[in-house]
Amino acid sequence: MRIIKKAVKILGFFACGFIVFLIFYLALTKEGGYYDNIDTQKEIVTEEMPSEELQKLSELQKNALNQQTTSKLYASKCSACHGKEGEGVFDDKGANIFPAIAAKPYEFILKRVYDYKEQRVPNPLMATLLKSMKDEDLKALADEISKFQTDK
């Protein structure tokens, strides 16, 4: 059972990485490098993935591209893995795949993003996402995330 849980987490991690890659690719091919019309973006589908993974990818992608309550920065950098408003991503049995970040204090979030960016906390996906971000963008993300509320 542990192997299955670990496999689900690994698949989820790669699906998130794939989505982030797609978001960056789409952002770079759009005029100005940003999503000007997020709600008009077409869903990208790959035929090589099994249908379950494809469905999960589609769900994550819709969450990332159909943001209405968060900034474009959060939508493009964070929401595919951490959820629409920082609630995290869970598998069908409720196991955490990507952590919830909502309702964490600003200072905590800011320290964590710098730890990931400077690779003091090993996480290649986070390091890649944060590597080229400016300090002002990191602070803006930390501020936005710290204002997210949880249902719990």
Backbone torsions as a table, in degrees:
resi	resn	phi	psi	omega
1	MET	NA	-36.8	178.3
2	ARG	-61.6	-38.0	-179.2
3	ILE	-64.4	-40.7	179.8
4	ILE	-65.0	-44.8	178.6
5	LYS	-61.0	-42.9	179.9
6	LYS	-65.5	-40.5	178.8
7	ALA	-63.5	-40.5	178.7
8	VAL	-63.4	-42.7	178.8
9	LYS	-63.7	-43.4	-179.8
10	ILE	-64.5	-44.9	177.6
11	LEU	-61.2	-41.3	177.4
12	GLY	-62.5	-41.5	178.3
13	PHE	-60.9	-45.6	179.6
14	PHE	-69.0	-36.2	176.5
15	ALA	-62.6	-42.1	178.2
16	CYS	-63.7	-43.9	178.0
17	GLY	-60.1	-40.3	178.7
18	PHE	-64.5	-42.1	179.1
19	ILE	-63.8	-43.9	179.1
20	VAL	-61.0	-43.0	176.6
21	PHE	-58.0	-45.4	179.5
22	LEU	-62.3	-41.0	179.5
23	ILE	-62.4	-46.1	178.5
24	PHE	-62.6	-42.7	-179.9
25	TYR	-61.1	-47.3	179.3
26	LEU	-65.2	-39.8	-179.4
27	ALA	-63.7	-38.2	-178.4
28	LEU	-74.6	-23.6	-179.7
29	THR	-91.0	-9.5	177.0
30	LYS	-87.1	150.7	178.4
31	GLU	-59.7	129.8	179.3
32	GLY	81.9	-8.0	176.9
33	GLY	79.1	9.5	179.1
34	TYR	-127.5	162.4	174.5
35	TYR	-79.8	108.0	178.2
36	ASP	-82.2	-34.3	-179.9
37	ASN	-129.1	76.3	-175.8
38	ILE	-56.1	-41.5	-175.2
39	ASP	-71.4	-9.9	179.9
40	THR	-101.7	1.3	-179.6
41	GLN	-66.0	138.1	178.5
42	LYS	-82.1	146.4	176.9
43	GLU	-72.8	132.0	179.7
44	ILE	-97.9	130.4	-176.9
45	VAL	-128.1	141.1	175.5
46	THR	-116.3	133.7	-175.6
47	GLU	-78.1	-11.4	-174.9
48	GLU	-82.4	-9.2	-176.2
49	MET	-94.3	145.2	174.0
50	PRO	-61.3	155.0	-173.5
51	SER	-60.1	-36.6	178.4
52	GLU	-62.5	-46.5	179.2
53	GLU	-66.1	-37.9	179.1
54	LEU	-63.1	-40.5	178.7
55	GLN	-65.9	-44.5	179.0
56	LYS	-63.8	-42.8	177.9
57	LEU	-60.0	-43.2	179.6
58	SER	-61.7	-43.6	178.6
59	GLU	-61.9	-47.8	179.7
60	LEU	-61.6	-40.7	-179.2
61	GLN	-64.2	-44.2	178.9
62	LYS	-62.0	-42.2	177.3
63	ASN	-60.8	-40.2	-177.6
64	ALA	-72.8	-35.6	-173.7
65	LEU	-94.1	-16.4	-176.3
66	ASN	-108.2	38.4	179.1
67	GLN	-72.7	134.0	176.4
68	GLN	-125.8	-18.0	-175.9
69	THR	-110.8	-1.5	-178.6
70	THR	-122.6	168.4	179.3
71	SER	-71.0	161.9	175.6
72	LYS	-64.0	-33.3	179.3
73	LEU	-63.5	-48.3	178.0
74	TYR	-64.0	-43.3	-178.8
75	ALA	-59.8	-39.8	-175.9
76	SER	-85.0	-27.4	-175.3
77	LYS	-102.5	-30.1	-166.9
78	CYS	-120.9	-37.0	-166.2
79	SER	-66.4	-26.9	-179.9
80	ALA	-59.7	-34.6	-179.1
81	CYS	-102.6	-37.4	-173.2
82	HIS	-97.7	-0.8	176.8
83	GLY	93.3	166.7	-174.5
84	LYS	-55.1	-40.8	179.1
85	GLU	-135.3	43.2	174.3
86	GLY	76.8	14.8	-176.2
87	GLU	-77.2	-8.9	-178.6
88	GLY	87.7	173.9	178.7
89	VAL	-125.6	131.9	-176.9
90	PHE	-125.3	153.0	176.5
91	ASP	-81.8	-177.3	-176.3
92	ASP	-61.8	-24.3	-178.8
93	LYS	-96.5	4.5	177.3
94	GLY	90.1	3.0	178.1
95	ALA	-74.2	138.9	-178.2
96	ASN	-72.3	124.2	175.4
97	ILE	-98.1	-48.1	176.2
98	PHE	-127.2	135.2	-170.3
99	PRO	-69.0	150.8	171.6
100	ALA	-74.0	139.4	179.7
101	ILE	-122.9	-1.8	-179.7
102	ALA	-66.8	150.2	174.1
103	ALA	64.8	19.7	173.7
104	LYS	-91.0	147.3	-179.3
105	PRO	-65.2	147.9	-179.9
106	TYR	-50.1	-49.8	-176.8
107	GLU	-61.0	-40.2	178.6
108	PHE	-62.4	-48.1	-178.7
109	ILE	-63.5	-45.8	-178.9
110	LEU	-61.3	-43.1	178.2
111	LYS	-62.1	-43.0	-179.2
112	ARG	-63.4	-44.8	-178.4
113	VAL	-64.6	-35.6	175.8
114	TYR	-69.4	-36.9	176.4
115	ASP	-61.3	-42.0	177.3
116	TYR	-68.2	-46.1	-177.6
117	LYS	-59.4	-42.8	-178.2
118	GLU	-91.2	9.4	174.7
119	GLN	58.9	30.6	171.3
120	ARG	-75.9	-25.7	171.7
121	VAL	-114.4	115.1	-175.3
122	PRO	-69.4	117.8	175.5
123	ASN	-163.3	94.7	-174.7
124	PRO	-57.5	-36.9	-179.7
125	LEU	-65.0	-49.0	179.7
126	MET	-64.7	-41.6	180.0
127	ALA	-60.5	-42.0	179.2
128	THR	-65.1	-43.6	-179.7
129	LEU	-63.9	-39.0	-172.8
130	LEU	-92.6	-14.3	-172.8
131	LYS	-50.2	-47.7	-173.9
132	SER	-97.8	6.1	-177.9
133	MET	-78.9	141.5	178.1
134	LYS	-76.9	155.9	178.2
135	ASP	-56.3	-41.1	-178.7
136	GLU	-63.3	-35.1	177.3
137	ASP	-70.4	-39.7	177.9
138	LEU	-63.2	-41.3	179.2
139	LYS	-66.6	-40.1	178.5
140	ALA	-63.8	-42.0	177.5
141	LEU	-63.1	-46.4	-179.7
142	ALA	-60.1	-41.1	178.8
143	ASP	-64.0	-47.0	-179.8
144	GLU	-62.0	-48.0	-177.4
145	ILE	-63.7	-38.6	-178.7
146	SER	-64.8	-18.4	179.1
147	LYS	-92.2	-7.5	176.2
148	PHE	-66.1	143.3	179.0
149	GLN	-105.6	156.1	175.6
150	THR	-112.2	158.3	177.8
151	ASP	-84.1	-10.3	-173.9
152	LYS	-91.7	NA	NA
